[in-house]
Structures are given as structure tokens and as C-alpha cells.
Amino acid sequence: MDSFVRVVRRVSQLCGYFAAALIALGVLVVCHMVFVRYVLNQNTIWQTDFTTYCLIAATFVGSPFVLMTRGHVNVDVLPHYLGPRARFWLALFAAAISLAFAVTLAVLTFNFWKEAWDQHWVSDTMWRARLWIPYSSMPIGLGLLSLQYVADIYNLVAGREPPFGITKEREA
């Protein structure tokens, strides 16, 4: 199980780098769009869609990295007032509910992606992008997020990570 956790952590790190690269690519494409539209006075066809798809993909694919680094908004007022045992059970419950939610969304978005693939959906814009490509980021990101939740639950149960990241030193 330790090797599973190591692999998931490495994949989550790669997802973070990939998400950052997608955001940077989106910024470059917006700069290109501004140049083409206002300096060259030409129409832009693909840039708006591409940037939107990059930002959505960065959100989904980057989510395992955010979970791994605890970069999400974390309201931990209640855990600070609980004892260690209650804090553990609350963390386990919250992680299990979150895992169930991520798995459910991964399955639903996979079905959505499959429908786009099977029916050859394309965007309604002039670019006519094949929508299975940007839609693939949803089940991939949510599937990897689910794996990160499994690794986090294992670390919590094995005592390798404190509940909610609250250590005894931080408690005092």
C-alpha cells in the first residue's frame, strides 16, 4: 500500500505541474488573441474556446494536487474544538463522503464524455472542436482525485497524517 500512496502522490504532483502548464498556455493564447484581434485586425476563431477548455481542464486535472497539498479552503473551526478521537472520526467521515462524491462525479462525467465520443459531438463555434477532448479532463481529473482521497484515507487510518493536518503542536 505504501507504493500505491507514493505513486498517487507522484501522479498528483504531475497533475499540478500539468494544470499550471495549462494555465500558462491559456495566458499565452489570450495574449495571442489580443495581438491578432487588435494589432492585426483579424478575426479570432479558436482562442476563446481553447482558453476556456484549458482553464476547465486545469481545474479538474489540478484537483488531486490541491487535495494532496491541502491547498483547498479548509474550515477547521470544529476540529480544533474536538478531542483527538472525535477529530479522527470526523476526518474519516469527511474524507469518505468526499471520496463518494468524487467517485460519483467521475462516473457521471465519464458517461458524459462517452456520449460526446459516441455521438461525435463538436462545439457550436466556428472552430468545431471535438468535445470529447476537453470533456476528457473531467473523468480523468475526478478519477485521480478519487485515488488521492483513497491515499489520504489510508494515511489517516495508518496514523501517518494527523486529522485535518492538526498536530499536537498546532493544537496548543
C-alpha positions as CSV (number, residue, x, y, z in Angstrom):
1,M,0.0,0.0,0.0
2,D,2.9,2.3,0.6
3,S,4.0,2.1,-3.0
4,F,0.4,2.9,-4.0
5,V,0.5,6.1,-1.9
6,R,3.9,7.0,-3.4
7,V,2.6,6.6,-7.0
8,V,-0.6,8.5,-6.3
9,R,1.4,11.4,-4.7
10,R,3.7,11.4,-7.8
11,V,0.8,11.4,-10.2
12,S,-0.9,14.2,-8.2
13,Q,2.4,16.2,-8.4
14,L,2.4,15.7,-12.1
15,C,-1.2,16.8,-12.3
16,G,-0.3,20.0,-10.5
17,Y,2.5,20.7,-13.0
18,F,0.2,19.9,-15.9
19,A,-2.5,22.2,-14.5
20,A,0.0,25.0,-14.1
21,A,1.2,24.5,-17.7
22,L,-2.4,24.6,-18.9
23,I,-3.0,27.9,-17.2
24,A,0.2,29.3,-18.6
25,L,-0.8,28.1,-22.1
26,G,-4.2,29.8,-21.7
27,V,-2.5,33.1,-20.8
28,L,-0.3,32.8,-23.9
29,V,-3.2,32.1,-26.1
30,V,-5.1,35.1,-24.7
31,C,-2.1,37.3,-25.5
32,H,-2.0,35.8,-29.0
33,M,-5.7,36.5,-29.4
34,V,-5.3,40.1,-28.3
35,F,-2.4,40.6,-30.7
36,V,-4.3,39.0,-33.7
37,R,-7.5,40.9,-33.0
38,Y,-6.3,44.4,-32.1
39,V,-2.9,44.7,-33.8
40,L,-3.5,42.6,-37.0
41,N,-7.2,43.4,-37.0
42,Q,-8.2,39.8,-37.8
43,N,-10.8,37.5,-36.5
44,T,-10.1,35.0,-33.8
45,I,-11.7,31.6,-34.2
46,W,-10.2,29.1,-31.8
47,Q,-8.6,31.1,-29.0
48,T,-11.6,31.8,-26.7
49,D,-12.7,28.1,-26.8
50,F,-9.1,26.9,-26.3
51,T,-8.5,29.1,-23.3
52,T,-11.8,28.1,-21.7
53,Y,-11.0,24.4,-22.2
54,C,-7.5,24.9,-20.8
55,L,-8.9,26.5,-17.6
56,I,-11.6,23.9,-17.1
57,A,-9.0,21.1,-17.6
58,A,-6.6,22.8,-15.2
59,T,-9.4,22.9,-12.6
60,F,-10.2,19.2,-12.9
61,V,-6.7,17.8,-13.5
62,G,-5.2,20.0,-10.8
63,S,-7.6,19.0,-8.1
64,P,-5.6,15.9,-6.9
65,F,-2.6,18.2,-6.4
66,V,-4.7,20.7,-4.5
67,L,-6.0,18.0,-2.2
68,M,-2.6,16.5,-1.7
69,T,-1.1,19.9,-0.6
70,R,-4.2,20.9,1.4
71,G,-4.5,23.9,-0.9
72,H,-8.3,24.0,-0.8
73,V,-10.3,26.1,1.5
74,N,-10.4,24.3,4.8
75,V,-12.8,25.3,7.5
76,D,-11.3,23.7,10.6
77,V,-13.0,25.5,13.4
78,L,-15.0,22.4,14.6
79,P,-12.0,20.0,14.5
80,H,-10.0,22.4,16.7
81,Y,-12.6,22.1,19.4
82,L,-12.8,18.3,19.2
83,G,-10.6,15.8,21.0
84,P,-8.2,13.7,19.1
85,R,-10.5,10.7,18.8
86,A,-13.5,12.7,17.6
87,R,-11.3,14.7,15.3
88,F,-10.1,11.4,13.7
89,W,-13.6,10.1,13.2
90,L,-14.8,13.5,11.7
91,A,-11.8,13.5,9.3
92,L,-12.5,9.9,8.3
93,F,-16.2,10.7,7.7
94,A,-15.5,13.8,5.7
95,A,-12.9,12.0,3.6
96,A,-15.3,9.1,3.0
97,I,-18.1,11.4,1.9
98,S,-15.8,13.4,-0.3
99,L,-14.5,10.2,-1.9
100,A,-18.1,9.0,-2.6
101,F,-18.8,12.4,-4.2
102,A,-15.7,12.3,-6.3
103,V,-16.4,8.7,-7.5
104,T,-20.0,9.6,-8.3
105,L,-18.9,12.6,-10.3
106,A,-16.2,10.6,-12.0
107,V,-18.7,8.0,-13.2
108,L,-21.2,10.6,-14.3
109,T,-18.6,12.7,-16.2
110,F,-17.3,9.5,-17.8
111,N,-20.8,8.8,-19.1
112,F,-21.0,12.4,-20.4
113,W,-17.6,12.0,-22.1
114,K,-18.6,8.7,-23.6
115,E,-21.7,10.2,-25.1
116,A,-19.7,13.0,-26.6
117,W,-17.3,10.4,-28.0
118,D,-20.0,8.0,-29.4
119,Q,-22.1,10.8,-30.9
120,H,-19.1,12.8,-32.3
121,W,-20.1,16.0,-30.6
122,V,-18.4,19.2,-31.7
123,S,-18.5,22.7,-30.3
124,D,-21.1,25.1,-31.7
125,T,-18.4,27.7,-32.6
126,M,-16.6,28.1,-35.9
127,W,-13.7,26.1,-34.6
128,R,-15.9,23.0,-34.3
129,A,-13.7,21.4,-31.7
130,R,-14.4,17.7,-31.0
131,L,-15.8,17.9,-27.5
132,W,-14.6,14.5,-26.3
133,I,-11.1,16.1,-26.0
134,P,-11.9,18.8,-23.4
135,Y,-14.6,16.7,-21.7
136,S,-12.0,14.0,-21.0
137,S,-10.4,16.2,-18.3
138,M,-13.5,15.8,-16.1
139,P,-13.4,12.0,-15.6
140,I,-9.6,11.9,-15.6
141,G,-9.3,14.6,-13.0
142,L,-12.1,13.2,-10.8
143,G,-10.7,9.7,-11.1
144,L,-7.3,10.9,-10.0
145,L,-8.9,12.9,-7.2
146,S,-10.6,9.8,-6.0
147,L,-7.3,8.0,-5.9
148,Q,-5.8,10.8,-3.9
149,Y,-8.7,10.5,-1.4
150,V,-8.0,6.8,-1.1
151,A,-4.3,7.5,-0.4
152,D,-5.3,10.2,2.2
153,I,-7.8,7.9,3.9
154,Y,-5.1,5.2,4.1
155,N,-2.6,7.7,5.6
156,L,-5.2,8.9,8.1
157,V,-6.1,5.3,9.2
158,A,-2.4,4.3,9.3
159,G,-1.6,7.3,11.5
160,R,0.8,8.8,9.0
161,E,-1.0,12.0,8.7
162,P,-3.0,13.8,11.5
163,P,-6.7,14.5,11.0
164,F,-7.2,17.8,9.2
165,G,-3.4,18.3,9.4
166,I,-3.7,19.4,13.0
167,T,-0.8,18.2,15.0
168,K,-0.4,18.5,18.8
169,E,2.0,21.4,18.4
170,R,-0.5,23.3,16.3
171,E,-3.3,22.5,18.8
172,A,-1.6,24.3,21.6
